Amino acid sequence: MATAVIAGVLRERAPDERRVALIPDAVTRLKKAGVEILVETGAGAAAWFSDADYTAAGAEVVPAEELLRRAEVVLCVGPPDAEAAAALRAGQTVIGLLEPYRHQDIVAELAERGVTLVSLDLLPRTLSRAQSMDALTSQASVAGYKAVLLAADSYDRYFPMLTTAAGTSKPAVVLVLGAGVAGLQAIATARRLGAVVSGYDVRPAAKGEIESLGAKYLELEGIADAATEGGYARQLTDEEQQVLLRALEDHVARADVVITTARVPGRKPPPLVTERAVQRMRSGSVVVDMAASDLGGNVEGSEPDKTAVLENGVTLIGAGNLPSVMATAASTAYARNISALLTHLLHEGAVRIDTDDEIQAGVVVAHAGAVLNTTVAGGAK
Ligand code: NAD
């Protein structure tokens, strides 16, 4: 009989990361599928899963050093840090949201040492059989929900219309820019809280999705269809960009809450809200920029993980790692995604890499000493 494959759940080391790659329920499920699970001491603590929970689910809780020595497959959320990476060896497989485009040096180094790297952020998202593995979607959904709660928390009025003996409150006017996974979840959440919501996306296909959530689609003049064949948005030309910024300004100025979620894969987030538009918003309004990054975000002046109350009384929130803020829900969904991918890779008790498989052709970044993903390989030189 084939021996069970040993998978190890590494504790996340990034300072702002509270998620964990597997939750105890997922341990139980994977054990039934023939996987033996090691969990690093304290790996789930920040997401409210104790070592005792993992032990009860059938995992063995061990220190990092032992885990990295015994595990054939290492499961993580973000990429391993330098210390953990240094302990990895040929033949081991690492599965996580490795962001190989941002971490090309570590990819090149681990690839050279014969470590197999599997990155969930490269999953082909339109394949229906890969949907259960789609961690970008599950995490974006958590982030979209949390962005609305952050906005509501900073907004010193009600979101819903409320009629009480002390008077009637007007519902908040919420504008969501970018209606991909996070944007649609933000729209749905703001609607559930009773706000009057509008949404906009440069992909016209988003119109039906926005309307089906009970929100209004902003019809803007002069912007061509920016959808690509893969379902993502293309980068707008400078001219289209200017038209869009002008067209959005009045809508931003009228909103009580603006949430921006727009991204273009592999590029700097597109600017959508100018400083002038924010200046025109009423005192007490709130802007959440979910695309805030070191490269800039959708809102002029936003910074990741930073909340600023501007001179005109507008609160500008640059979102940080929102899935980590809701670590339990995010880890629960992520654990499903990573378990589905791990199970997909297993054949007769071992990981079998087969890049003829469409899912593996996307996610396997490095194997047997080489960087396989051509775009990552190009940059990893
Ligand atoms: P994303 O995070 O890359 O971007 C967020 C949104 O911003 C996108 O909807 C994009 O169109 C929009 N955007 C980009 N530039 C803009 C601009 N200048 N102004 C306004 N909006 C702008 O996107 P995502 O959430 O990863 O989703 C991207 C696409 O992939 C969507 O079409 C989504 O439905 C699709 N998708 C499909 C599946 C599936 O088929 N299973 C799964 C996940 C996502």
Boltz pocket constraint, residues with backbone or C-beta under 6 A from the ligand:
constraints:
  - pocket:
      binder: B
      contacts: [[A, 125], [A, 126], [A, 127], [A, 131], [A, 134], [A, 136], [A, 137], [A, 140], [A, 177], [A, 178], [A, 179], [A, 180], [A, 181], [A, 182], [A, 183], [A, 200], [A, 201], [A, 202], [A, 203], [A, 230], [A, 231], [A, 232], [A, 233], [A, 234], [A, 236], [A, 261], [A, 262], [A, 263], [A, 264], [A, 265], [A, 270], [A, 271], [A, 272]]
      max_distance: 6.0
